[in-house]
Amino acid sequence: MKAYQEMSREELLQEKQELEQQYKEYCAKGLNLDMSRGKPSAEQLDLSMPMMDVLNSQSSLHSRKGTDIRNYGMVDGIDEAKELIADMIDTKPENVIVYGNASLNIMYDCISRSMVFGVLGSTPWVHLDKVKFLCPVPGYDRHFAITESFGIEMINVPMTPEGPDMDMVEELVSKDDAIKGIWCVPKYSNPQGISYSDETVRRFARLKPAAEDFRIYWDNAYCVHHLYEDKQDELLDIISECEKAGNPDMVYEFCSTSKITFSGAGISGLATSLRNKEAILKRLTVQTIGFDKINQLRHVKFLKNKQGILEHMMKHAALIRPKFEMILDRFDKELKDRGAGTWVVPNGGYFITYEANEGCAKAIIAKAKEAGVVMTGAGAPYPYKKDPKDSVIRIAPTLPPMEELEAATEIFIICVKLASIEKLLEG
């Protein structure tokens, strides 16, 4: 297969004409396909329906300690749920607070609390002239939306196959006390599916930030989201590594069961040092009387422990792995040698990242939308939605049924080819 860069202008025009005909045929079908967000499919959600039967009106709704969980109290969660969360992310139960259904709420609260009250006695950020955050890119758009909403300046840090560029991270945090945090999705990152190497995790733990209130916002969202039973990435426990490095308070770790059980009705957790936890609970007891302890017990009874979680996640993998493999196989067959972009092959997570030729992402997504395929907006994996190369596209394969996903993938490939050729012809 000939790369487009090797073709003559006449060959490119001929190829473009054929692709335009295929594209028009798809546009005429009036399709409405959605690959915009990383939502579980209905079949994935069905896997957790038995959880609805683990409690009923005859069930004992008392925690292991004998506390009536129908009532107020236990703001940091029932012990059983703290153990389940800790087991899932390989940390200690005493470091955990169990919240409601979404870890995004916890992250927002952590930023908001720092703005208003400061961090462990430091100056509240709202009183500072400048607050900055490091943002590994491409990254998670909702992270960037949180910091942008508070007027926090975001600084791009390039991702590498080992994780964020740690030379840059170390340099920046050591010299600028306005840098108060860094967003991280350390395992099967959103959107690339990269897992941080052991050395990267250790370098994070050994950071020497100029700001005493600097924190690592460690969003371990995909900690158990493997696609394969025999090919799984491993991640060091950041909390214990920070303790070893003498920086026990430097990390907030977030997780949830949103893509394990029910996205709208899971449980979530924050793991951090005992000192951080005490300060957070002081504010949290003003904010809430407590979270849904019945749902916490429901999750404990259904998932049981980490082994139960991993077995459940293999059922998810069986449903979504064919979708990932179909897309990656089509890319290999249609795009591999075309000089039209590159992609990362992940072992887990929820996304495939396609890096188109520079200046092509917006055109590809616009063409796909016209043909009936809605994708995450160009620029979304970057702060302020500004992709400096206009090249990164996040593909979310999980929600659509396979038949729709196959059609959407075919349209996407045609759009990639067309945009790549048009860019070359412009030059």
TADA-V538066 format. One record per residue. RES is the residue in three letters. PHI is phi in whole degrees, -180 to 180 (none if undefined). NEAR is the number of other ideal C-beta (glycine too) atoms within 10 Angstrom. Layout:
# TADA-V538066
[[RES & PHI & NEAR] [RES & PHI & NEAR]]
This chain:
# TADA-V538066
[[MET & none & 9] [LYS & -85 & 11] [ALA & -70 & 11] [TYR & -60 & 20] [GLN & -65 & 12] [GLU & -92 & 10] [MET & -84 & 17] [SER & -76 & 8] [ARG & -59 & 9] [GLU & -65 & 8] [GLU & -66 & 13] [LEU & -64 & 17] [LEU & -65 & 12] [GLN & -65 & 12] [GLU & -61 & 18] [LYS & -62 & 19] [GLN & -61 & 9] [GLU & -66 & 11] [LEU & -66 & 19] [GLU & -63 & 13] [GLN & -66 & 9] [GLN & -62 & 16] [TYR & -63 & 20] [LYS & -62 & 10] [GLU & -63 & 11] [TYR & -69 & 20] [CYS & -60 & 14] [ALA & -71 & 10] [LYS & -78 & 11] [GLY & 65 & 8] [LEU & -71 & 14] [ASN & -140 & 9] [LEU & -115 & 22] [ASP & -120 & 15] [MET & -124 & 25] [SER & -87 & 18] [ARG & -136 & 15] [GLY & -83 & 23] [LYS & -98 & 17] [PRO & -67 & 22] [SER & -77 & 18] [ALA & -59 & 9] [GLU & -64 & 14] [GLN & -67 & 20] [LEU & -64 & 16] [ASP & -62 & 12] [LEU & -60 & 18] [SER & -100 & 23] [MET & -59 & 10] [PRO & -60 & 9] [MET & -63 & 19] [MET & -69 & 12] [ASP & -103 & 10] [VAL & -77 & 14] [LEU & -126 & 16] [ASN & -149 & 7] [SER & -66 & 5] [GLN & -95 & 5] [SER & -71 & 12] [SER & -76 & 10] [LEU & -103 & 14] [HIS & -124 & 13] [SER & -72 & 20] [ARG & -58 & 11] [LYS & -81 & 9] [GLY & 94 & 7] [THR & -75 & 15] [ASP & -74 & 12] [ILE & -80 & 20] [ARG & -78 & 9] [ASN & -105 & 11] [TYR & -67 & 10] [GLY & 109 & 12] [MET & 55 & 20] [VAL & -59 & 17] [ASP & -86 & 21] [GLY & 103 & 24] [ILE & -74 & 24] [ASP & -56 & 19] [GLU & -62 & 21] [ALA & -73 & 27] [LYS & -62 & 23] [GLU & -66 & 19] [LEU & -65 & 27] [ILE & -63 & 29] [ALA & -62 & 21] [ASP & -62 & 18] [MET & -65 & 23] [ILE & -108 & 23] [ASP & 61 & 17] [THR & -133 & 21] [LYS & -99 & 14] [PRO & -56 & 17] [GLU & -68 & 12] [ASN & -87 & 23] [VAL & -106 & 27] [ILE & -117 & 21] [VAL & -99 & 29] [TYR & -110 & 26] [GLY & -83 & 18] [ASN & -82 & 20] [ALA & -133 & 17] [SER & -69 & 23] [LEU & -60 & 19] [ASN & -60 & 14] [ILE & -65 & 23] [MET & -61 & 22] [TYR & -60 & 17] [ASP & -62 & 17] [CYS & -63 & 21] [ILE & -68 & 23] [SER & -61 & 17] [ARG & -63 & 18] [SER & -66 & 22] [MET & -63 & 18] [VAL & -88 & 12] [PHE & -113 & 16] [GLY & 81 & 17] [VAL & -123 & 23] [LEU & 50 & 15] [GLY & 91 & 9] [SER & -76 & 15] [THR & -63 & 11] [PRO & -54 & 14] [TRP & -61 & 24] [VAL & -64 & 14] [HIS & -93 & 9] [LEU & -92 & 17] [ASP & -67 & 5] [LYS & -147 & 13] [VAL & -127 & 21] [LYS & -126 & 21] [PHE & -133 & 23] [LEU & -89 & 24] [CYS & -131 & 25] [PRO & -59 & 26] [VAL & -130 & 22] [PRO & -67 & 26] [GLY & -143 & 26] [TYR & -89 & 25] [ASP & -61 & 19] [ARG & -72 & 14] [HIS & -59 & 23] [PHE & -66 & 22] [ALA & -65 & 14] [ILE & -64 & 20] [THR & -66 & 23] [GLU & -63 & 15] [SER & -64 & 11] [PHE & -96 & 15] [GLY & 74 & 11] [ILE & -83 & 22] [GLU & -73 & 13] [MET & -108 & 20] [ILE & -117 & 16] [ASN & -69 & 19] [VAL & -124 & 21] [PRO & -65 & 10] [MET & -84 & 22] [THR & -122 & 16] [PRO & -62 & 9] [GLU & -99 & 16] [GLY & 123 & 23] [PRO & -61 & 26] [ASP & -67 & 17] [MET & -72 & 21] [ASP & -59 & 10] [MET & -68 & 16] [VAL & -60 & 24] [GLU & -60 & 16] [GLU & -62 & 11] [LEU & -68 & 18] [VAL & -71 & 22] [SER & -77 & 15] [LYS & -111 & 10] [ASP & -128 & 17] [ASP & -78 & 16] [ALA & -81 & 15] [ILE & -80 & 22] [LYS & -106 & 28] [GLY & -173 & 27] [ILE & -142 & 24] [TRP & -81 & 25] [CYS & -141 & 30] [VAL & -117 & 27] [PRO & -78 & 26] [LYS & -128 & 26] [TYR & 49 & 27] [SER & -55 & 27] [ASN & -93 & 24] [PRO & -108 & 29] [GLN & -82 & 25] [GLY & 79 & 25] [ILE & -86 & 27] [SER & -110 & 24] [TYR & -67 & 27] [SER & -70 & 18] [ASP & -57 & 12] [GLU & -66 & 12] [THR & -62 & 22] [VAL & -61 & 23] [ARG & -65 & 17] [ARG & -67 & 20] [PHE & -60 & 27] [ALA & -64 & 23] [ARG & -93 & 16] [LEU & -55 & 19] [LYS & -122 & 10] [PRO & -72 & 23] [ALA & -69 & 13] [ALA & -90 & 19] [GLU & -67 & 14] [ASP & -100 & 21] [PHE & -69 & 23] [ARG & -136 & 21] [ILE & -91 & 24] [TYR & -95 & 23] [TRP & -96 & 28] [ASP & -87 & 27] [ASN & -86 & 25] [ALA & -65 & 24] [TYR & -115 & 25] [CYS & -59 & 23] [VAL & -121 & 22] [HIS & -95 & 21] [HIS & -83 & 23] [LEU & -92 & 24] [TYR & -132 & 12] [GLU & -78 & 12] [ASP & -108 & 5] [LYS & -146 & 9] [GLN & -126 & 17] [ASP & -76 & 19] [GLU & -113 & 9] [LEU & -137 & 20] [LEU & -66 & 18] [ASP & -76 & 17] [ILE & -65 & 26] [ILE & -66 & 24] [SER & -69 & 15] [GLU & -67 & 19] [CYS & -66 & 25] [GLU & -62 & 17] [LYS & -61 & 12] [ALA & -84 & 16] [GLY & 80 & 9] [ASN & -123 & 19] [PRO & -63 & 18] [ASP & -92 & 20] [MET & -84 & 27] [VAL & -132 & 23] [TYR & -112 & 24] [GLU & -111 & 26] [PHE & -119 & 25] [CYS & -160 & 26] [SER & -161 & 26] [THR & -101 & 27] [SER & -54 & 21] [LYS & -105 & 23] [ILE & -107 & 25] [THR & -111 & 26] [PHE & -111 & 21] [SER & -58 & 18] [GLY & -93 & 9] [ALA & -150 & 18] [GLY & -93 & 19] [ILE & -126 & 31] [SER & -133 & 23] [GLY & -144 & 27] [LEU & -118 & 24] [ALA & -117 & 29] [THR & -161 & 26] [SER & -68 & 19] [LEU & -62 & 12] [ARG & -67 & 11] [ASN & -61 & 22] [LYS & -61 & 20] [GLU & -60 & 11] [ALA & -66 & 19] [ILE & -67 & 21] [LEU & -64 & 13] [LYS & -59 & 10] [ARG & -81 & 13] [LEU & -66 & 20] [THR & -70 & 12] [VAL & -84 & 7] [GLN & -78 & 11] [THR & -149 & 11] [ILE & -83 & 10] [GLY & 148 & 18] [PHE & -97 & 22] [ASP & -75 & 17] [LYS & -74 & 25] [ILE & -66 & 14] [ASN & -67 & 22] [GLN & -60 & 25] [LEU & -65 & 23] [ARG & -58 & 22] [HIS & -66 & 27] [VAL & -63 & 23] [LYS & -68 & 14] [PHE & -81 & 21] [LEU & -87 & 25] [LYS & 73 & 15] [ASN & -161 & 12] [LYS & -62 & 17] [GLN & -61 & 10] [GLY & -63 & 14] [ILE & -64 & 21] [LEU & -64 & 15] [GLU & -65 & 11] [HIS & -65 & 20] [MET & -69 & 21] [MET & -68 & 15] [LYS & -68 & 13] [HIS & -62 & 22] [ALA & -59 & 18] [ALA & -62 & 13] [LEU & -85 & 16] [ILE & -97 & 22] [ARG & -57 & 17] [PRO & -59 & 14] [LYS & -70 & 22] [PHE & -60 & 24] [GLU & -66 & 13] [MET & -62 & 15] [ILE & -63 & 22] [LEU & -65 & 17] [ASP & -65 & 12] [ARG & -65 & 15] [PHE & -61 & 23] [ASP & -60 & 12] [LYS & -76 & 11] [GLU & -103 & 18] [LEU & -124 & 21] [LYS & -55 & 12] [ASP & -108 & 13] [ARG & -88 & 22] [GLY & 67 & 17] [ALA & -111 & 26] [GLY & 139 & 22] [THR & -135 & 14] [TRP & -151 & 20] [VAL & -102 & 18] [VAL & -99 & 12] [PRO & -87 & 24] [ASN & -95 & 17] [GLY & -173 & 23] [GLY & 90 & 28] [TYR & -128 & 26] [PHE & -139 & 26] [ILE & -121 & 23] [THR & -101 & 22] [TYR & -107 & 25] [GLU & -104 & 17] [ALA & -75 & 27] [ASN & -62 & 22] [GLU & -56 & 13] [GLY & 84 & 15] [CYS & -114 & 26] [ALA & -61 & 28] [LYS & -60 & 17] [ALA & -65 & 19] [ILE & -63 & 28] [ILE & -67 & 25] [ALA & -65 & 15] [LYS & -64 & 21] [ALA & -61 & 24] [LYS & -62 & 15] [GLU & -63 & 13] [ALA & -90 & 25] [GLY & 99 & 18] [VAL & -115 & 25] [VAL & -92 & 15] [MET & -124 & 25] [THR & -58 & 20] [GLY & -58 & 18] [ALA & -61 & 23] [GLY & 91 & 20] [ALA & -56 & 23] [PRO & -77 & 26] [TYR & -129 & 21] [PRO & -54 & 23] [TYR & 61 & 11] [LYS & 59 & 14] [LYS & -114 & 12] [ASP & -83 & 22] [PRO & -60 & 11] [LYS & -107 & 13] [ASP & 48 & 19] [SER & -134 & 20] [VAL & -89 & 23] [ILE & -127 & 31] [ARG & -95 & 27] [ILE & -109 & 23] [ALA & -112 & 21] [PRO & -86 & 24] [THR & -76 & 21] [LEU & -72 & 21] [PRO & -68 & 20] [PRO & -61 & 12] [MET & -56 & 13] [GLU & -61 & 8] [GLU & -69 & 16] [LEU & -65 & 22] [GLU & -63 & 16] [ALA & -65 & 18] [ALA & -64 & 25] [THR & -66 & 24] [GLU & -61 & 16] [ILE & -64 & 25] [PHE & -59 & 27] [ILE & -63 & 22] [ILE & -61 & 22] [CYS & -65 & 27] [VAL & -61 & 27] [LYS & -63 & 23] [LEU & -62 & 21] [ALA & -64 & 24] [SER & -66 & 28] [ILE & -66 & 22] [GLU & -61 & 15] [LYS & -64 & 17] [LEU & -66 & 17] [LEU & -68 & 12] [GLU & -63 & 7] [GLY & -73 & 5]]
